[in-house]
Amino acid sequence: MTKTTSQLQDISPDDIRHNPDNPRLIFREDEMLELLESIREVGIKVPISVYLGDHSHYVILDGERRWRCSKKLNLKTIPCIVQPKPNRLENLLMMFNIHNVRVDWDLMPMALKLGQIRDMLIKEGKEVTPRSLATITGVRFPTVQRALDLLDLPSKYQTMLLKEAEKPKSEQRIKPDLFIETYKALHVIERHAPEAMKQFTKQAFVDTMVHKYMDGVIDNVVGFRDISKIARAELAGVDKNHATPVLVRLVKDKKYSIKQAFEDTVETAYDQRNLVTKIAGLCDKLRRFKSRKHLNSEVIESLQELKQEVGRLLN
């Protein structure tokens, strides 16, 4: 086999191995077929990056999809740039910095590798805040925070996300946002409605919300944000004692939707609070006009309609 150099080399795909530290664990078939056809027509134009491993074979740093396609096409050699062999932490960080600037990874696989980086940095006594992890990996800070949240999921949900990510994106139903929004809502309940938490466990809340989403009782992950509004009912002027049993019912009743819970508690209060804001803005704009003669007929007609509605409500 060819000795390790920093020069471009043609290497047999059979002498190359998958990198076990690659954060990109998911290779969807539809995306692979598209790349395979491209390589079949024009070949591999961009060399893959490898290093010489411990067992006289090369390990991929960048280009696993191209390598997989080359094996399916039975290519005799593929162009490779051979890099110096990194240690494990360097290997992981290199994989992050090479790949993440070019393509968005599936969040759950990336989170698992990010957790391994965090563990290694802890052993070395280095800082492992989300901000420091974002800096060292080249991953955006919000993405790091979302990934770290997924590491707290029970293993059954991590496995669920990994299996779901193998499907074409158009067929995926269970995505990381489901759990991220669920846990956000749970944390708000813990802070603002702890009385409700005395009647159900964290795990029961998460399990119920996931099942309701899968059953269609909850049709959009954005709806979980309304749970946070219910938990903060007092901010909208609603008695907490009215909101607490609704939160409990949301967990206990399999058919009770977030939309219905929101309507039963704080929807009217939030609508009225928004109305106050809009009325204040409208009044501010009306004060800019000195008299009726400065208004066109369309504005006058709208104000007369508004006057009728205001009179109806006040009477």
Residue frames as qw, qx, qy, qz and C-alpha x, y, z in Angstrom:
[[0.000, 0.886, 0.464, 0.000, 0.00, 0.00, 0.00],
 [0.336, 0.682, -0.036, 0.649, 1.05, 3.59, -0.53],
 [0.440, -0.233, -0.490, 0.715, 2.76, 5.33, 2.36],
 [0.074, -0.869, -0.450, 0.194, 1.01, 8.24, 4.04],
 [0.359, 0.050, 0.132, 0.923, 1.78, 11.60, 2.41],
 [0.167, 0.583, 0.348, -0.715, 0.00, 14.89, 2.07],
 [0.134, 0.275, -0.559, -0.771, -0.24, 14.46, -1.68],
 [0.764, 0.218, 0.020, -0.607, -3.17, 13.37, -3.83],
 [0.142, -0.251, 0.950, 0.120, -3.28, 9.60, -4.26],
 [0.718, 0.017, -0.393, -0.574, -5.50, 7.10, -6.08],
 [0.212, -0.239, 0.871, -0.372, -6.54, 4.44, -3.55],
 [0.345, -0.202, -0.860, -0.318, -8.70, 1.35, -3.89],
 [0.551, -0.464, -0.023, -0.693, -12.07, 1.70, -2.11],
 [0.889, -0.224, -0.398, -0.016, -11.39, -1.72, -0.58],
 [0.599, 0.072, -0.426, 0.674, -8.42, -0.22, 1.30],
 [0.117, -0.349, 0.147, -0.918, -10.60, 2.46, 2.89],
 [0.280, -0.388, -0.847, 0.230, -12.77, 2.13, 5.99],
 [0.272, -0.798, -0.362, -0.397, -15.69, 4.04, 7.52],
 [0.158, 0.357, -0.483, 0.784, -14.76, 6.50, 10.28],
 [0.389, -0.474, -0.780, 0.122, -16.58, 5.37, 13.47],
 [0.204, -0.463, -0.362, 0.783, -16.44, 8.94, 14.78],
 [0.008, 0.237, 0.462, 0.855, -18.33, 10.41, 11.85],
 [0.248, 0.246, 0.523, -0.777, -21.25, 12.43, 13.31],
 [0.584, 0.255, -0.271, -0.721, -23.13, 11.83, 10.09],
 [0.385, -0.088, 0.907, -0.144, -24.67, 8.45, 10.89],
 [0.598, 0.510, 0.531, -0.316, -27.61, 8.71, 8.49],
 [0.043, -0.283, 0.638, 0.715, -27.24, 8.08, 4.76],
 [0.626, 0.399, 0.412, -0.528, -30.71, 8.23, 3.20],
 [0.620, 0.146, 0.702, 0.318, -31.16, 5.99, 0.17],
 [0.431, 0.824, 0.361, 0.064, -32.82, 8.59, -2.05],
 [0.040, -0.950, 0.252, 0.180, -29.98, 11.05, -1.53],
 [0.528, -0.411, 0.678, 0.304, -27.36, 8.35, -2.10],
 [0.646, 0.418, 0.605, 0.205, -28.96, 7.28, -5.39],
 [0.289, 0.952, 0.088, -0.040, -28.79, 10.83, -6.69],
 [0.211, -0.809, 0.510, 0.202, -25.06, 11.04, -5.90],
 [0.666, -0.103, 0.707, 0.212, -24.41, 7.55, -7.28],
 [0.616, 0.655, 0.418, 0.130, -25.89, 8.49, -10.66],
 [0.113, 0.974, -0.178, -0.076, -23.78, 11.63, -10.76],
 [0.401, -0.606, 0.658, 0.196, -20.60, 9.64, -10.06],
 [0.730, 0.221, 0.631, 0.144, -21.60, 7.03, -12.62],
 [0.512, 0.821, 0.233, 0.093, -21.78, 9.77, -15.26],
 [0.259, 0.903, -0.226, 0.258, -18.80, 12.01, -14.43],
 [0.716, 0.099, -0.508, 0.468, -16.76, 10.15, -11.81],
 [0.517, -0.734, -0.281, 0.338, -15.49, 11.54, -8.48],
 [0.386, 0.757, 0.009, 0.527, -14.32, 15.08, -9.17],
 [0.261, -0.794, 0.320, -0.446, -13.67, 16.11, -5.55],
 [0.518, 0.213, -0.786, 0.260, -11.11, 13.88, -3.74],
 [0.718, -0.628, -0.261, -0.146, -12.07, 12.39, -0.39],
 [0.001, 0.724, -0.551, 0.416, -9.87, 12.99, 2.68],
 [0.933, -0.224, -0.282, -0.021, -8.39, 10.04, 4.60],
 [0.163, -0.757, 0.607, -0.179, -5.66, 9.11, 7.07],
 [0.608, 0.223, -0.762, 0.009, -3.71, 5.87, 7.43],
 [0.741, -0.530, 0.046, -0.410, -5.16, 3.83, 10.28],
 [0.461, -0.577, 0.659, -0.139, -3.66, 1.21, 12.60],
 [0.761, 0.034, 0.648, -0.012, -4.41, -1.82, 10.44],
 [0.301, -0.167, 0.646, 0.681, -2.85, -0.83, 7.11],
 [0.182, 0.622, 0.671, 0.360, -6.05, 0.69, 5.79],
 [0.075, 0.213, 0.006, 0.974, -7.21, 4.26, 5.33],
 [0.058, -0.582, -0.720, 0.373, -9.95, 5.90, 7.40],
 [0.162, 0.650, 0.435, 0.601, -12.27, 8.53, 5.97],
 [0.169, -0.322, -0.335, 0.869, -12.24, 12.09, 7.24],
 [0.376, 0.517, 0.084, -0.765, -14.37, 13.58, 4.48],
 [0.426, 0.359, -0.581, -0.593, -16.27, 11.89, 1.67],
 [0.384, -0.031, 0.900, -0.202, -18.01, 8.81, 3.06],
 [0.663, 0.515, 0.336, -0.427, -20.96, 9.18, 0.67],
 [0.484, 0.693, -0.447, -0.293, -18.60, 9.29, -2.32],
 [0.057, -0.400, 0.913, -0.048, -16.73, 6.26, -0.98],
 [0.561, 0.173, 0.731, -0.347, -19.94, 4.27, -0.48],
 [0.670, 0.632, 0.055, -0.385, -21.01, 5.05, -4.04],
 [0.275, 0.659, -0.674, -0.192, -17.60, 4.08, -5.42],
 [0.289, -0.184, 0.930, -0.135, -17.93, 0.65, -3.80],
 [0.641, 0.415, 0.532, -0.365, -21.40, 0.14, -5.28],
 [0.587, 0.748, -0.146, -0.274, -20.06, 1.12, -8.70],
 [0.933, -0.071, 0.210, 0.285, -17.02, -1.18, -8.29],
 [0.300, 0.915, -0.248, 0.105, -14.55, 1.61, -9.03],
 [0.854, 0.119, -0.317, 0.394, -10.96, 0.38, -8.97],
 [0.455, -0.134, -0.304, 0.826, -9.58, 3.54, -7.35],
 [0.052, -0.921, -0.359, -0.142, -10.79, 6.89, -6.08],
 [0.355, 0.576, -0.236, 0.697, -8.83, 10.15, -5.62],
 [0.644, -0.674, -0.335, 0.137, -7.82, 10.73, -1.99],
 [0.135, 0.758, -0.361, 0.527, -5.92, 13.34, -0.01],
 [0.776, -0.254, -0.515, 0.262, -4.06, 11.59, 2.80],
 [0.221, -0.838, 0.159, -0.472, -3.87, 13.55, 6.05],
 [0.171, 0.344, -0.792, 0.474, -1.74, 12.92, 9.17],
 [0.511, -0.390, -0.765, -0.045, -3.44, 10.59, 11.62],
 [0.265, -0.592, 0.176, -0.740, -5.33, 12.53, 14.37],
 [0.001, -0.017, -0.885, 0.465, -6.02, 11.41, 17.94],
 [0.005, -0.516, -0.854, -0.064, -9.67, 10.63, 18.77],
 [0.012, -0.758, -0.357, 0.546, -10.62, 14.12, 19.97],
 [0.019, -0.477, 0.405, 0.779, -8.85, 15.70, 16.99],
 [0.069, 0.154, 0.889, 0.426, -10.64, 13.20, 14.75],
 [0.028, 0.676, 0.719, -0.155, -14.07, 14.17, 16.06],
 [0.028, -0.762, -0.101, 0.639, -13.37, 17.89, 15.94],
 [0.093, -0.298, 0.616, 0.723, -11.94, 17.60, 12.44],
 [0.086, 0.377, 0.881, 0.271, -15.05, 15.76, 11.28],
 [0.013, 0.783, 0.505, -0.364, -17.26, 18.49, 12.73],
 [0.053, -0.718, 0.137, 0.680, -15.28, 21.34, 11.19],
 [0.139, -0.126, 0.756, 0.627, -14.90, 19.68, 7.78],
 [0.020, 0.399, 0.874, 0.277, -18.51, 18.65, 7.35],
 [0.032, -0.682, -0.618, 0.390, -20.70, 21.04, 9.26],
 [0.006, 0.530, -0.125, -0.839, -19.74, 24.09, 7.20],
 [0.125, 0.140, -0.711, -0.677, -21.06, 22.34, 4.11],
 [0.500, -0.270, -0.688, -0.451, -24.16, 20.36, 5.06],
 [0.523, -0.415, 0.336, -0.665, -26.64, 20.24, 7.93],
 [0.208, 0.086, -0.969, 0.102, -26.47, 16.95, 9.81],
 [0.606, -0.509, -0.525, -0.314, -29.39, 15.17, 11.35],
 [0.242, -0.738, 0.301, -0.553, -29.55, 16.55, 14.87],
 [0.878, -0.419, 0.140, -0.183, -29.78, 13.32, 16.90],
 [0.914, 0.146, -0.082, 0.368, -26.66, 11.64, 15.43],
 [0.319, 0.650, -0.229, 0.650, -24.76, 14.89, 15.78],
 [0.516, -0.704, 0.176, -0.455, -25.88, 15.19, 19.42],
 [0.967, -0.246, 0.009, 0.073, -24.46, 11.76, 20.26],
 [0.741, 0.301, -0.111, 0.590, -21.03, 12.67, 18.87],
 [0.020, -0.738, 0.145, -0.658, -21.19, 16.09, 20.52],
 [0.763, -0.599, 0.071, -0.234, -21.76, 14.30, 23.82],
 [0.929, -0.034, -0.042, 0.366, -18.60, 12.26, 23.25],
 [0.409, 0.567, -0.128, 0.704, -16.62, 15.43, 22.59],
 [0.396, -0.745, 0.095, -0.528, -18.01, 16.95, 25.78],
 [0.912, -0.411, 0.008, 0.008, -17.00, 13.88, 27.80],
 [0.811, 0.186, -0.076, 0.549, -13.44, 13.94, 26.44],
 [0.150, 0.673, -0.116, 0.714, -13.07, 17.64, 27.13],
 [0.647, -0.686, 0.041, -0.331, -14.31, 17.12, 30.71],
 [0.941, -0.201, -0.032, 0.272, -11.61, 14.48, 31.24],
 [0.600, 0.338, -0.051, 0.723, -9.04, 17.00, 30.04],
 [0.305, -0.552, -0.397, 0.667, -10.40, 19.59, 32.47],
 [0.116, 0.081, 0.326, 0.935, -11.56, 21.93, 29.71],
 [0.356, 0.255, 0.289, -0.851, -14.64, 24.12, 29.53],
 [0.077, 0.219, 0.918, 0.322, -17.75, 22.42, 28.15],
 [0.300, 0.502, 0.368, -0.722, -20.38, 25.16, 28.09],
 [0.621, 0.601, 0.502, 0.036, -22.66, 25.22, 25.01],
 [0.229, 0.950, -0.132, -0.166, -20.82, 28.37, 23.89],
 [0.258, -0.646, 0.683, 0.224, -17.39, 26.74, 24.15],
 [0.623, 0.121, 0.764, 0.117, -18.61, 23.61, 22.36],
 [0.528, 0.800, 0.274, -0.081, -19.98, 25.77, 19.55],
 [0.053, 0.899, -0.384, -0.204, -16.62, 27.50, 19.21],
 [0.372, -0.465, 0.784, 0.177, -14.52, 24.34, 19.16],
 [0.565, 0.238, 0.783, 0.099, -16.79, 22.38, 16.78],
 [0.011, -0.081, 0.454, 0.887, -17.81, 25.18, 14.43],
 [0.117, -0.525, -0.817, -0.209, -21.49, 24.38, 15.04],
 [0.166, -0.562, -0.092, -0.805, -23.87, 27.30, 15.59],
 [0.068, -0.172, 0.681, -0.709, -24.59, 27.99, 19.26],
 [0.682, -0.010, 0.170, -0.711, -28.41, 27.48, 19.01],
 [0.817, 0.197, -0.492, -0.229, -27.81, 24.15, 17.27],
 [0.348, 0.248, -0.791, 0.437, -25.45, 23.03, 20.05],
 [0.354, -0.121, 0.515, -0.771, -28.07, 23.92, 22.67],
 [0.813, 0.102, -0.101, -0.564, -30.74, 21.93, 20.81],
 [0.702, 0.268, -0.660, 0.023, -28.39, 18.96, 20.44],
 [0.114, 0.235, -0.768, 0.585, -27.50, 18.94, 24.13],
 [0.609, -0.067, 0.278, -0.740, -31.21, 18.93, 25.01],
 [0.851, 0.165, -0.363, -0.341, -31.60, 15.72, 22.99],
 [0.421, 0.315, -0.795, 0.303, -28.87, 14.03, 25.04],
 [0.281, -0.143, 0.641, -0.700, -31.22, 14.18, 28.04],
 [0.757, 0.041, -0.228, -0.611, -33.89, 12.16, 26.21],
 [0.790, -0.190, 0.564, -0.150, -34.59, 8.58, 27.30],
 [0.243, -0.312, 0.798, 0.455, -32.80, 6.10, 25.04],
 [0.436, 0.443, 0.782, 0.037, -36.11, 4.92, 23.52],
 [0.306, 0.894, 0.211, -0.252, -36.71, 8.38, 22.07],
 [0.108, -0.699, 0.547, 0.447, -33.13, 8.74, 20.87],
 [0.375, -0.003, 0.884, 0.281, -33.53, 5.42, 19.03],
 [0.400, 0.695, 0.581, -0.140, -36.86, 6.61, 17.62],
 [0.163, 0.897, -0.115, -0.395, -35.23, 9.75, 16.21],
 [0.225, -0.475, 0.745, 0.411, -32.35, 7.77, 14.68],
 [0.410, 0.262, 0.859, 0.162, -34.75, 5.37, 12.95],
 [0.326, 0.825, 0.393, -0.241, -36.96, 8.21, 11.74],
 [0.013, -0.805, 0.334, 0.490, -33.95, 10.06, 10.31],
 [0.391, -0.142, 0.817, 0.399, -33.26, 7.10, 7.99],
 [0.434, 0.637, 0.636, 0.000, -36.47, 7.85, 6.09],
 [0.299, 0.456, 0.299, 0.783, -36.63, 10.41, 3.26],
 [0.062, -0.078, -0.350, 0.931, -37.16, 13.82, 4.83],
 [0.431, -0.142, -0.294, -0.841, -40.59, 14.13, 3.24],
 [0.707, -0.265, -0.618, -0.221, -41.72, 10.98, 5.11],
 [0.371, -0.001, -0.661, 0.653, -40.32, 11.90, 8.52],
 [0.402, -0.722, -0.392, -0.406, -42.95, 12.65, 11.16],
 [0.683, -0.694, -0.113, 0.196, -41.07, 12.37, 14.44],
 [0.516, 0.615, -0.164, 0.574, -38.35, 15.04, 14.46],
 [0.466, -0.062, -0.493, 0.733, -36.15, 16.63, 17.16],
 [0.155, -0.318, 0.012, -0.935, -38.40, 19.70, 17.34],
 [0.671, -0.445, -0.478, -0.352, -41.15, 17.53, 18.85],
 [0.735, -0.360, -0.438, 0.373, -39.02, 16.77, 21.90],
 [0.333, 0.114, -0.162, 0.922, -37.39, 20.19, 22.09],
 [0.318, -0.412, -0.166, -0.838, -40.78, 21.93, 22.20],
 [0.738, -0.441, -0.490, -0.143, -42.16, 19.33, 24.62],
 [0.658, -0.245, -0.401, 0.589, -39.32, 19.86, 27.09],
 [0.094, 0.266, -0.043, 0.958, -39.55, 23.64, 26.78],
 [0.535, -0.486, -0.294, -0.625, -43.22, 23.43, 27.79],
 [0.788, -0.360, -0.475, 0.154, -42.36, 21.06, 30.65],
 [0.486, -0.001, -0.317, 0.814, -39.71, 23.43, 32.02],
 [0.177, -0.373, -0.058, -0.909, -42.21, 26.32, 32.01],
 [0.715, -0.472, -0.396, -0.329, -44.72, 24.20, 33.94],
 [0.731, -0.202, -0.450, 0.471, -42.02, 23.33, 36.48],
 [0.281, 0.094, -0.201, 0.934, -41.25, 27.03, 37.03],
 [0.254, -0.170, -0.035, -0.951, -44.70, 28.60, 36.89],
 [0.774, -0.221, -0.123, -0.580, -47.16, 25.82, 37.76],
 [0.152, 0.348, -0.897, 0.227, -45.32, 23.44, 40.11],
 [0.588, -0.025, 0.542, -0.600, -48.64, 22.45, 41.68],
 [0.833, 0.345, -0.162, -0.401, -49.51, 20.58, 38.49],
 [0.460, 0.489, -0.738, 0.072, -46.26, 18.60, 38.65],
 [0.345, -0.269, 0.760, -0.481, -47.42, 17.03, 41.90],
 [0.772, 0.207, 0.399, -0.450, -50.04, 15.08, 39.95],
 [0.904, 0.423, 0.032, 0.042, -47.90, 13.70, 37.11],
 [0.687, -0.423, 0.315, 0.500, -44.25, 12.88, 36.46],
 [0.080, 0.670, -0.411, -0.613, -41.95, 14.42, 33.89],
 [0.137, -0.125, 0.911, 0.368, -41.83, 11.15, 32.01],
 [0.290, 0.535, 0.779, -0.149, -45.64, 10.88, 31.98],
 [0.225, 0.798, 0.072, -0.555, -45.86, 14.38, 30.51],
 [0.046, 0.532, -0.648, -0.542, -43.36, 13.64, 27.73],
 [0.206, 0.088, 0.960, 0.168, -44.86, 10.22, 26.92],
 [0.307, 0.647, 0.624, -0.311, -48.37, 11.67, 26.74],
 [0.218, 0.778, -0.118, -0.578, -47.38, 14.55, 24.49],
 [0.032, -0.368, 0.807, 0.462, -45.48, 12.27, 22.12],
 [0.229, 0.286, 0.930, 0.039, -48.40, 9.84, 21.88],
 [0.291, 0.743, 0.411, -0.442, -50.87, 12.66, 21.31],
 [0.150, 0.674, -0.407, -0.598, -48.71, 13.99, 18.52],
 [0.072, -0.159, 0.928, 0.329, -48.40, 10.56, 16.91],
 [0.202, 0.456, 0.859, -0.113, -52.19, 10.04, 17.23],
 [0.112, 0.465, 0.449, 0.755, -52.98, 13.43, 15.70],
 [0.314, -0.792, -0.493, 0.178, -54.52, 14.90, 18.85],
 [0.203, -0.793, 0.153, 0.554, -51.72, 17.46, 18.60],
 [0.748, 0.578, 0.290, 0.150, -51.20, 18.41, 14.96],
 [0.432, 0.771, -0.153, 0.443, -48.31, 20.86, 15.18],
 [0.681, -0.175, -0.411, 0.580, -45.26, 21.10, 17.44],
 [0.081, 0.375, -0.080, 0.920, -45.70, 24.88, 17.64],
 [0.570, -0.575, -0.362, -0.462, -48.83, 24.17, 19.66],
 [0.711, -0.293, -0.486, 0.415, -46.68, 23.19, 22.63],
 [0.230, 0.206, -0.183, 0.933, -45.94, 26.88, 23.11],
 [0.464, -0.511, -0.232, -0.685, -49.57, 27.35, 24.13],
 [0.769, -0.396, -0.475, 0.160, -48.91, 25.01, 27.08],
 [0.465, -0.008, -0.283, 0.839, -46.33, 27.53, 28.27],
 [0.178, -0.372, -0.105, -0.905, -48.95, 30.28, 28.03],
 [0.697, -0.493, -0.420, -0.307, -51.35, 28.20, 30.11],
 [0.723, -0.255, -0.426, 0.480, -48.67, 27.61, 32.75],
 [0.264, -0.043, -0.159, 0.950, -48.04, 31.38, 32.88],
 [0.085, -0.679, -0.672, -0.284, -51.76, 32.11, 33.17],
 [0.323, -0.746, -0.339, 0.473, -51.26, 34.72, 35.90],
 [0.289, -0.240, 0.269, 0.887, -49.35, 36.93, 33.45],
 [0.088, -0.310, -0.609, -0.725, -52.55, 37.15, 31.41],
 [0.368, -0.223, 0.236, -0.872, -54.67, 37.85, 34.48],
 [0.798, -0.156, -0.457, -0.361, -56.05, 34.31, 34.84],
 [0.647, -0.573, 0.398, -0.307, -56.15, 32.61, 38.23],
 [0.157, 0.460, -0.873, -0.032, -53.45, 29.92, 38.49],
 [0.432, 0.004, 0.820, -0.376, -55.94, 27.68, 40.27],
 [0.728, 0.495, 0.167, -0.444, -57.98, 27.64, 37.08],
 [0.505, 0.654, -0.528, -0.196, -55.01, 26.71, 34.88],
 [0.214, -0.447, 0.855, -0.153, -53.54, 23.96, 37.07],
 [0.680, 0.129, 0.675, -0.256, -56.35, 21.39, 36.68],
 [0.696, 0.666, -0.043, -0.265, -56.35, 21.99, 32.93],
 [0.214, 0.675, -0.706, -0.029, -52.64, 21.14, 32.75],
 [0.421, -0.200, 0.855, -0.227, -53.31, 17.99, 34.73],
 [0.752, 0.408, 0.404, -0.324, -56.17, 17.02, 32.44],
 [0.491, 0.740, -0.383, -0.255, -53.89, 17.58, 29.45],
 [0.050, 0.463, -0.884, 0.050, -51.71, 14.74, 30.75],
 [0.424, 0.018, 0.832, -0.356, -54.46, 12.47, 32.07],
 [0.661, 0.529, 0.380, -0.373, -56.98, 12.76, 29.21],
 [0.550, -0.071, 0.639, 0.533, -55.66, 11.14, 26.01],
 [0.326, 0.621, 0.598, 0.390, -58.18, 12.98, 23.80],
 [0.132, -0.929, -0.202, 0.280, -57.81, 16.44, 25.35],
 [0.649, 0.501, 0.113, 0.562, -55.93, 18.68, 22.90],
 [0.395, -0.214, -0.148, 0.881, -53.66, 21.65, 23.55],
 [0.066, -0.319, -0.359, -0.875, -56.00, 23.79, 21.47],
 [0.510, -0.611, -0.527, -0.299, -58.97, 22.91, 23.68],
 [0.611, -0.459, -0.380, 0.520, -56.93, 23.44, 26.85],
 [0.271, 0.010, 0.049, 0.961, -55.86, 26.87, 25.61],
 [0.265, -0.457, -0.430, -0.732, -59.45, 27.82, 24.80],
 [0.616, -0.572, -0.540, -0.041, -60.59, 26.63, 28.24],
 [0.604, -0.497, -0.263, 0.564, -58.10, 28.77, 30.13],
 [0.318, -0.569, 0.040, 0.757, -56.23, 31.73, 28.70],
 [0.380, 0.368, 0.565, 0.633, -57.28, 32.32, 25.09],
 [0.044, -0.883, -0.410, -0.225, -59.81, 35.04, 25.96],
 [0.462, -0.805, -0.004, 0.373, -57.38, 36.71, 28.37],
 [0.514, -0.217, 0.423, 0.714, -54.59, 36.80, 25.78],
 [0.250, 0.589, 0.568, 0.517, -57.02, 38.06, 23.13],
 [0.187, -0.938, -0.290, -0.024, -58.09, 40.92, 25.41],
 [0.521, -0.635, 0.173, 0.543, -54.50, 41.78, 26.27],
 [0.446, 0.100, 0.528, 0.715, -53.67, 41.94, 22.57],
 [0.082, 0.781, 0.528, 0.323, -56.78, 44.03, 22.00],
 [0.340, -0.880, -0.120, 0.309, -55.67, 46.58, 24.59],
 [0.498, -0.361, 0.380, 0.691, -52.33, 46.90, 22.82],
 [0.304, 0.372, 0.618, 0.622, -53.99, 47.38, 19.43],
 [0.081, -0.888, -0.444, -0.088, -56.49, 49.93, 20.79],
 [0.411, -0.755, 0.053, 0.508, -53.65, 51.93, 22.33],
 [0.425, -0.115, 0.517, 0.734, -51.84, 51.94, 18.99],
 [0.159, 0.620, 0.633, 0.435, -55.01, 52.95, 17.15],
 [0.215, -0.915, -0.300, 0.164, -55.71, 55.80, 19.55],
 [0.455, -0.544, 0.239, 0.663, -52.18, 57.05, 19.15],
 [0.323, 0.159, 0.603, 0.711, -52.59, 57.17, 15.36],
 [0.009, 0.775, 0.590, 0.227, -56.02, 58.85, 15.56],
 [0.323, -0.818, -0.168, 0.446, -54.58, 61.65, 17.69],
 [0.432, -0.198, 0.383, 0.792, -52.36, 62.63, 14.78],
 [0.091, 0.501, 0.589, 0.628, -55.39, 63.83, 12.83],
 [0.006, -0.018, -0.296, 0.955, -56.70, 67.25, 13.85],
 [0.532, 0.256, 0.300, -0.749, -60.26, 66.88, 12.58],
 [0.721, 0.312, 0.610, -0.105, -62.65, 64.86, 10.44],
 [0.524, 0.811, -0.059, -0.253, -61.81, 66.86, 7.35],
 [0.008, 0.679, -0.717, -0.157, -58.36, 65.27, 7.30],
 [0.510, -0.054, 0.856, -0.062, -59.88, 61.77, 6.95],
 [0.283, 0.115, -0.669, -0.677, -60.93, 60.13, 3.68],
 [0.734, -0.126, -0.114, -0.658, -64.29, 58.42, 3.26],
 [0.773, 0.052, -0.632, 0.010, -62.87, 54.92, 3.73],
 [0.287, 0.120, -0.672, 0.673, -61.38, 55.80, 7.12],
 [0.399, -0.144, 0.221, -0.878, -64.60, 57.54, 8.21],
 [0.809, -0.061, -0.363, -0.459, -66.67, 54.50, 7.23],
 [0.666, 0.056, -0.691, 0.277, -64.33, 52.17, 9.19],
 [0.064, 0.144, -0.546, 0.823, -64.46, 54.44, 12.26],
 [0.600, -0.147, 0.001, -0.786, -68.24, 54.47, 12.18],
 [0.834, -0.042, -0.525, -0.162, -68.27, 50.67, 12.10],
 [0.460, 0.110, -0.664, 0.579, -65.81, 50.65, 15.00],
 [0.238, -0.213, 0.307, -0.897, -68.05, 53.08, 16.91],
 [0.773, -0.162, -0.250, -0.560, -71.01, 50.75, 16.52],
 [0.784, -0.008, -0.602, 0.154, -69.07, 47.78, 17.86],
 [0.237, 0.164, -0.553, 0.781, -67.73, 49.79, 20.79],
 [0.460, -0.214, 0.112, -0.854, -71.24, 50.99, 21.59],
 [0.827, -0.118, -0.449, -0.317, -72.58, 47.43, 21.42],
 [0.658, 0.022, -0.636, 0.403, -69.98, 46.19, 23.87],
 [0.097, 0.147, -0.447, 0.877, -70.21, 49.09, 26.32],
 [0.562, -0.222, -0.049, -0.795, -73.98, 49.06, 26.38]]
